[in-house]
Amino acid sequence: MSAIKSEITFTVHMDENQIPEAIQWNAEGTEDKGVCDAAFLTIWDKKEKNTLKIDLWTKDMMVEDMQMFFHQMLLSMSDTYKRATGDEKLSVEIREFALALGEKMGLIRKNEG
């Protein structure tokens, strides 16, 4: 049985000060591709038992959009944590934290989430 392989690429266009101006991504073998204003890539290094990360955002990324981005990432992490570990209790705690943070950021009204 041969392994299936897919490549995901990011192209970062930077200004003369090495600040991202545009971020493009493409997923090989799919129609998925596009332009984005922010990307957070996190990789687990099994050997080092450590997280490696790349955090990129364009200089045009608005603070309000970054707040929504963080809020949605945390909500997504709650779902991913539940799928990966089966631990619904901690998944709910992550979701509750994300909703409370969303309230503090002014993204959602109390009891809306």
TADAVEN-V317782 format. One record per pair of residues at least 4 apart in sequence whose C-alpha atoms are under 8 Angstrom apart, sorted by the first residue. I is the first residue (numbers start at 1). J is the second residue. D is the distance in whole Angstrom. If there is no record, write none. Layout:
# TADAVEN-V317782
[[I J D] [I J D]]
This chain:
# TADAVEN-V317782
[[6 27 7] [6 28 6] [6 29 7] [7 27 6] [7 28 5] [8 25 7] [8 26 6] [8 27 4] [8 28 6] [9 25 6] [9 26 5] [9 27 7] [10 23 7] [10 24 6] [10 25 4] [10 26 7] [11 23 6] [11 24 5] [11 25 6] [12 20 6] [12 21 8] [12 22 6] [12 23 5] [12 24 6] [13 20 6] [13 21 6] [13 22 5] [13 23 6] [14 18 5] [14 19 5] [14 20 4] [14 21 5] [14 22 7] [15 19 6] [15 20 6] [15 21 6] [19 58 7] [19 59 7] [20 56 7] [20 57 7] [20 58 5] [20 59 6] [21 58 5] [21 59 6] [21 60 7] [22 35 7] [22 36 7] [22 37 7] [22 58 6] [23 35 6] [23 36 5] [23 37 6] [23 38 7] [23 57 8] [23 58 7] [24 33 8] [24 34 6] [24 35 4] [24 36 6] [25 33 5] [25 34 6] [25 35 6] [25 36 8] [26 32 6] [26 33 4] [26 34 7] [27 31 7] [27 32 6] [27 33 6] [28 32 8] [37 57 5] [37 58 5] [37 60 8] [37 61 6] [38 55 8] [38 56 6] [38 57 4] [38 58 6] [38 61 7] [39 54 8] [39 55 6] [39 56 5] [39 57 6] [40 53 7] [40 54 6] [40 55 5] [40 56 6] [41 53 5] [41 54 5] [41 55 6] [42 51 7] [42 52 6] [42 53 4] [42 54 7] [43 51 6] [43 52 5] [43 53 6] [44 49 7] [44 50 6] [44 51 5] [44 52 6] [45 49 6] [45 50 5] [45 51 6] [45 52 7] [46 50 7] [57 61 6] [61 65 7] [61 66 7] [62 66 6] [63 67 6] [64 68 6] [65 69 6] [66 70 6] [67 71 6] [67 105 7] [68 72 6] [68 102 8] [68 107 7] [69 73 6] [70 74 6] [71 75 6] [71 98 6] [71 99 8] [71 101 7] [71 102 6] [72 76 6] [73 77 6] [74 78 6] [74 94 7] [74 95 7] [74 98 6] [75 79 7] [75 94 7] [75 95 6] [75 98 6] [75 99 8] [76 80 6] [77 81 6] [77 94 8] [78 82 6] [78 91 5] [78 92 7] [78 94 5] [78 95 6] [79 83 6] [79 91 7] [80 84 6] [81 85 6] [81 86 7] [81 87 7] [81 91 6] [82 86 5] [82 87 5] [82 88 6] [82 90 8] [82 91 5] [87 91 6] [88 92 6] [89 93 6] [90 94 6] [91 95 6] [92 96 6] [93 97 6] [94 98 6] [95 99 6] [96 100 6] [97 101 6] [98 102 6] [99 103 6] [99 108 8] [99 113 6] [100 104 6] [101 105 6] [102 106 6] [102 107 5] [102 108 6] [103 107 6] [103 108 5] [103 109 6] [103 110 6] [108 112 6] [108 113 7] [109 113 8]]
